[in-house]
Amino acid sequence: MPKTSTESVNTTISSQPASTAPKNTATIFNPAKPAQKQSTSQADGTQPYHHKANHNQNRSIAQSGDATVARTAASDAPVQAAPKIGFVSLGCPKALVDSERIITELSRDGYQVASDYDGADLVVVNTCGFIESAVQESLDAIGEAISKNGKVIVTGCLGKEADKIREMHPAVLSVTGAHAYDEVITAVSQHVPKPKPKRDVDSHYDPKIDLINEAGIKLTPSHYAYLKISEGCNHRCTFCIIPSLRGDLVSRPIDNVMKEALALKNAGVKELLIISQDTSAYGLDLKYKTSFWNGMPLKSKFYDLCQALNDLGIWVRLHYVYPYPHVDKVVELMGEKKLLPYLDIPFQHASHRILKAMKRPAHSENTLARIKAWREICPDIVIRSTFVVGFPGETEEDFQCLLDWLVEARLDRVGAFTYSEVEGAVANDLPGHVPEEVKQSRYERLMTLQQDISAQKLQEKVGKTLTVLVDEIDSAEGIAICRSYADAPEIDGHVYVDDISAQVKVGQFLTVTIDEASEYDLFASYQG
């Protein structure tokens, strides 16, 4: 279940084979393993030589948080025995950041992080409640934690439905809503008291100073991290209940954001993934208040933030950007190579009628014109988006409008999901609900079309030289599994680099030549 540019990521299928898309769950229990490579055969049964990585299947990278949290906790934990807290995090990257913050605060209080259910004194489950399938997945995760551990605290978006959770799982100890950091910490300490440092072990030990560095504990690999710049959303899309779960837009002051960004860079992060529910609306609620950063005045505004992040000298990738006119200026920064030329934009549909029913803030002609203008400003720009098929009232004409729009837009990365009801969403009461078999047929048609577009666009990269960031190394095969500027972790493709030397490490930048392309991935050579 790959992450996408919508809040729900547990049921979305991205522009890649569903069977190999990485599961969007950060859990320290039973870490996911990379999918096994499959060989491809010619008609005569012989094995052709190509690059060693499989051309027909994206390998999912092992969920970073599984190893990272346990490793960080083990290395930074107090010498004396301390209570261990297990953690399961479901949902989008914004929820992942919430999980990181809670784990960081628990660690500052001296708790350790458990590596399995049996070793945990208590388990926290951070839930997703965006669509019904995500709700069910969260309820199942709660049930599994109760059955395998017994002491469970629930937080996250589904926490708003406390009665539903307690009705199904009356044994839960506490239920809190989204980004309820203090409430979770309080609930943990009530059921598992904070550890008291043994002064005879180290009289100078202070967990608030010694345990955690300024960047905090991250559930991602050490070379990239999500940076959340705001919470909530001012839009009222009819299929979405995010405002009721997370409230209206609340932006972080820009000096606060930059302090965290600098701390992450100093901790070794090579790529920042900027996330929020509406990134291009950043600072609107603050009336673009001026703060001071490095002794200079700086407005809490989207463009100003992008300029400041560029000064850090690391990759900066923008997610969940609405195509407002002021985004044009940010694309100019991309054209000047001051930001990664990558935008994740939730277009959702192309039919005027469906967009109006969704209460989306943009129309298809406007977005096509804007995409064309962006490509003139920055020819290398990569655009990814997500679309809903089978929205109530969607006719075959509406769906064909979406297909025609995709042909003209030629987006680089596309995810799609079939519409499903969300408890509390206005769209539930709209007329003309589409039969499931029709939804699925339309989904398959859209993904087939986009697969062809993706293959064509990736083929254009053959012969070019790209800078890539190493995410994983397959030592047995001598392959580095990397990403280019065009690839966000876990939702986009990979660049597989053959015949790497032993000196190549995870988190390193490589300059490679693209030799081949498949529908979703690139295959490259590294000369060292």
N, C-alpha and C positions, 0 to 999 in steps of 0.2 A: 504494500500500500504506500505509494510514493507521496511525498509532500507536493503540494501544488500551491498556486497563488490564492486559493480560497482558504477559508478558515478550516474547512473539513479536509482532512488529508487521509483519513483512514479508509475511504472507499474509492478514492480517485485513481484512475488509471492514466499514467502519463504516456507520452509518445515513445513508448518502449514496450517490449513484451511484458505482459502483466505478471507472468510467473517469475520473472527475475527482478522485478522492482523491489527495492529495499523496503522493509517494513518500517513504518514511521513510529517506532516505539523506542524510547531510550530507557532501558531497564538494566539493572545490574545483574539480573537473573538470566541464566541461559542465553548468553550472547549469541546473536545470529552469526552464522558462518557464511563466507562468500559462496555464491553459487558455483557449482563445478563447471569447468569449461567442457564444451561438447565439440567433438571434431566434426568436420563436414566432409562428405564423400562425393567424389565424382561419379558419373554414371557407370564407369567401369569398376567402381569399387575401390580404386586407389585413393590415397590420401594426398591431396594437393598441398604443396608448400605455400603457405602465406605467412602472415604474422602469426605468432604462436597463440595469441588470444583469439577466442572464438568470435566470428563475425556476426553470428546470428543471435547473440544473447548478451545483454549487459550483465556483467558480474556485479552483484551487490556488495558493497564494502561493508565489512562487519560493523555493526552499530557501535559508533565511537564511544558513546557514553558508557557502555558496558565495561569496557576495559579501563577507560580513563578515570571514571569515578573511583573504582576500586583501587587503581594504581595510585591515584593522588591521595586517597584516604590512607592507604597503607603506609605511604612514605611520609605523610605529614602528621599522622595521628600521635597523640601523647604516648609516652612510654608505658604508662599504667593501663590496665584493662579499662575499657570504657564501653558504655552501651552502644550497640550497633543498630543502625536504622537502615532498613531496606527501602528502596525507592523504585517505583514503576511510573514512567511518564508517558502519557498518550497524547496524541494530537499534533498541533502545528508547532513550528519553531518558536512562536511566541510563548506557548505553554512550556516548551523546553527551557526557555530562558527563566521562566518562573521556577521550574524545578532546580535549575542551577543556583538560583538565589537562595532557595530554601535549604538546599544541601550545604551551600557555603555558610549560611547562618548557623545551621546545626553543627557544622564542623568547628566553627568559631567557639561554639559553646562546649566543645570537647567531645562530641559524639563521633563515633566512627561509622563508616558506611559498610553494610553487610554485603557479602558476595553471593549469598543465596538465602532462600527463605528460612532454612533451618538455623542459620547463623544470625538471624535478625531478632532483636528484642521487640521490634515493632516495624510495620511496613506502612509507608505512605504511598497512596495511589493518586497520581495527578491525572484527572479524567478529561475527556473530551465530550462535549454534548451538542455538537453542531448539527448532525443529522442522525436519524434513527439508528443506522448501522453503527455509527460511532458511539452512540449511547449504549447500544447492546454490547459492543466491545468493551466499553468501560465497566459496565455491570459485570461482565464475565471476568474481567481482570480483578475486580474487587472480590468476587466469589472465589477465584483461585487463590488470592492472597489470604483470605480468611481460612480456606481449607488447608493451606500449607503452612500458615503461621499462626493465625488466630487473633492477633492484635493488629488492627488496621485502622488507619486514619485516611479519610477521603478528602481531597481538595480538587480544585480545577473547575472548569465550566459546568460540568454536570452537578457540581455541588449545589447549584441553585435549586435542583430538584431533590432536596434532602429527604422529603417524604417518600419519594419513589425509591431512593437508595435504601432508606431504613426499612421500607416495606419488604423489599427483596432481600436485604442483608441486615437484619436487626442487630447483628453482632458488631457492627462497625462502632468504633469508639467515639469518633467525631467526624462531622461533615462541615467543610467550609467551601466558599465559592472561589472564583478565579482570582489570581494574584492576591490571595489573603495570607501574605507571608507571616505576619505577626501571629495570626490566629493558629496557623499550623505549628509554629514554634512553641506557642503556649500549650497547645494540645499534646504535642510530643512530650514536653517537660512534665505535664500532669500525669501522664501514664508511664513514662520512663524518666525518672528524675535526672537532672543534669549531673554529669560526673564531677567529682571533686578531685582536682589534681593532687597527686602525692608529692608533697613538698620535700620529702626525704629522697625522692628520685631526682628532682631538679627544682631547687628553690627559686630559680629565676624563670620558670616556665609560666607563660601567660598566653592562653590560647588565642586571645584577640590580637596578639602581636606575632606569635611564633607559628601558629597553625596554618594560616592562609595568607597567600600573597595578595597584593592589591587587586589583581584581576579576578580573584575568586576561583572557585572550582567550576570547571566547564565539563559538559557532557559531550563535547565534540573533541576531535583530535587536537593536539596542541597547536597545529599550524593554521587552524581557522576557527572562527567563533562568531556566533550571532550577537548582534548589538541591537537591543530593542530601544527605539527612540520615543515611542509613545504607546499609550494604551487606549483601547476603546475606539469608537467610530461614530461620526455624525450622520452617516448615510442611513437610510431606512429601506434597504432592499427587501423586497417582499419574501424572498426565500431565506433570509438570514435573520438570526436572533442574537447576533453578537452584541448589539447595543444593550439588550436586556441581560446578557451574561457578563459583559465587561464594561458597560457604561459608554458614555460619550467620550469623544477625543480628550485625552489628557496627555500633553506633551511634557517630556522631561526638559528642564532648562538646558541650554546648549553647553554651558560649562560643565554640567553634570555628565552629559553624554560624552564630551571630549575627554574628561578625566578618565572615564572607563575605557574609551578607545585607546588612549595613550597607555594605560595600564596593560591592556591586552597586547599592544605592540611590544611593550617592554618585557612581557612574559613570553614573547616568541611567536605571537600570532602573525601570520603572513597575509591573511585574508579576513576582512571583516564583511559579514553579511548583514546589511542594514534591514531591519524588519519592524513592522508595525501593522496595524490594520489598514492604515491609509498613509503611507509614507510621504506622499507629496503634499499632504495637508499639515505636515509637521509645523508646530508653532502657532497655528491659527488660533487656538484657544488661549495662548499666552499673549496674543496680539503682538507677536514677534518681538517679545521683550528682549532688551539688550542685556547681556551679561558680559563678564570679563574673562578672557581666557589668555593665559600667557601675557597678561598685562595689556591686552588689546580688547577693545569693545567688539562684541560679536552678537548678531541678532539670532534669536531662536527661530530660524527660517530655513526652509528646505535647501535653497540654493547656497546660503551662507554655510550651512552645515556641510554640504558637499565640498565646498571650497576648503573648509578647515580640515576635513578628513583627508583630502588629497595631500595636504601638507605633511601627513604622517609618513608618506612614502611607501605604503603597502597597498595591496589590492583592496578595493572597496566595491562591493556588489550591492545593487539596489533591488529590493524586493517590494512587491505590493504597491506599485506606483500607479496612481490614477493619471490618465493622460490630460491633465490640466494644461492650459497654455504656458504656464510658467515653467513646465518641465522642459520646454524648448531650450531654455538657458542652461539647464543641467546637461542636456545633450551636447551643447556647445563645449562644455568642459570635457565630455567624452571625446569629442572630435579633437580636442587639444591634448588628448591622452593623459588627462588628469583624474579620470575615473575609469574603471572597467566599462567598456562600451556594451553594457548589458542592462536590459530593463525587464522586470517581471511585472506584467500589467494584466489585471483581471478583467478582460473584455467581457467575458461571459456569454455574449451572443452577438448577432449582427442584424437581426430583423428589428426594424423600428418598433413594430407592434409588441414583440416579446420584450425588448429592452424597456419599453414603457410599462409593461405589466410587471417587470422586475423592479421598476423604479431605479434603473441604473442611470448614472449621471452623464452618459455620453451616447452619441449616435454613430452609426457605422460610417457614414460619409466623412464625418469629422475625424474619426480615428484613421481612416485610410489616408486622408490628406495629411494628417499629422505624421503618420508613419513614413509617408513619402518624403516629407520635409526633413524628418530626422535622418533618413538615409542620405539625403543630400548634404546635411551638416556633418554626419559621421557615417561614411560608407560601411564601416566595419561593425556597426551596431547590431547586436543580437537581441531579438525580442522573443520572450516566452509569454504564454498566456494559458488560461484555462477557460473551458466552455461548458455550459450546461446544455444537455440535450434532453428533449422530452419535457420541457417546462409546461405547466398547464396552459392549454390553448395553442401550443405549438402545432402548426399545420405542416404538411409536406412542403408547401410554398415557403413558409418561414424557415424550415430546415434547409431547403435548397438555397435560400438567401445566405445562410451561414456558410454553406459549402462554397458558394460563389465568392463570398467575401474572403475565405481562406485562400482560394486560388489567387485572388488579386493581392492579398496582404503578404503571402508567402512568409509566414512567421517561421522562425528558426526552431522553436520548441513549443509544443502544444500538448496540454493535458485536457482530458474531458471526463465528465462523469454524468451518469443519468440522474435526472431529478428524482429526489425522494423527499417525502414530507418531513418537516421538522416541527416538533411540537411547539406551538406558539407562533409559528410563522404565518404571515398574512396569506401567502401563496396557497396554503392548504385549502382556503375557501374559494379559490378562483375556479371558474368553470373550465370544462374541457380537459380533464386529466387524461394523459396519454397512456394507452395500454403498455404494460411492461415489455411485451415482445416488440412493440414498435420502438420504444426507447432503445432497447438493446440493438435493434437493427440499425437505427440511426447512429448510435455510438460506433458501431463497427464500420459503417460507411465513412464517418468522419475520420476515424483513426487510419483507415486504409488510405484515404486521400492524403492525410498529413504525413503518413509514412513515405509516400512518394515524394512529397515536397521536401521532407527532411533529407531523404537520400540524395536528391538533386543538389540541395544546398551544401551538404557535406562533401559531395563529389567535387565541388568547386574549390575545396580546400586542398585537394591532392596536389602535391608539388610545392606547397607553401611551407614556410618556416614559421613555427609558433613557439611561444613561451608557454610552458606547462608547469603545473604544480603537482608534485608527487603526493598522492594520497595513500598509496599502499605499494608494497613490493612483493612480488611472487618470486622468491629466491630460487625455488626449484626450477622454474621456467626461465628465469632471467628477464622478467618482465616488470616494468614499472607501470602501475595503474595511476593515471594522471588526469588532470582537468586543465582545459585551456580557459581563457577569459569567457568563452561561450558556454561554460558548463558550471552550473551551480551544483554543490554536493547533494547527492542522493536523489535529485529529481531530473537531472540532465544526463547526457552521455559521458563517455570517458575517452581519453586518448591512451592507447596501449603502446608502450614503447619497448621495443625488442633490444636484446643484447646489451643490457646496461652493465656497468661496471660495479664492483663491490663498493665503490665510493659513493654511489647514489643512495641518498637517504630520504625517508619520508619527510615532507615539509620543504624539500629542496626545489628550486626552480631549475628547469632544463630547457635548453633550446633544441627543438627537434624538427625533423623534416617529415611531412605527412606523405606516406606512400600509398595508402589505400583508405577507403571509406565504406562503411555499411550504412544501413538505414539510420543508425543512432550513434555510432562510434567511429573514431578515427584510429588509424594504425600507423605508427611512426618509427623512424630510426633515430638513434642518438649516436653521435660521433664522439662524444666525450671530450 
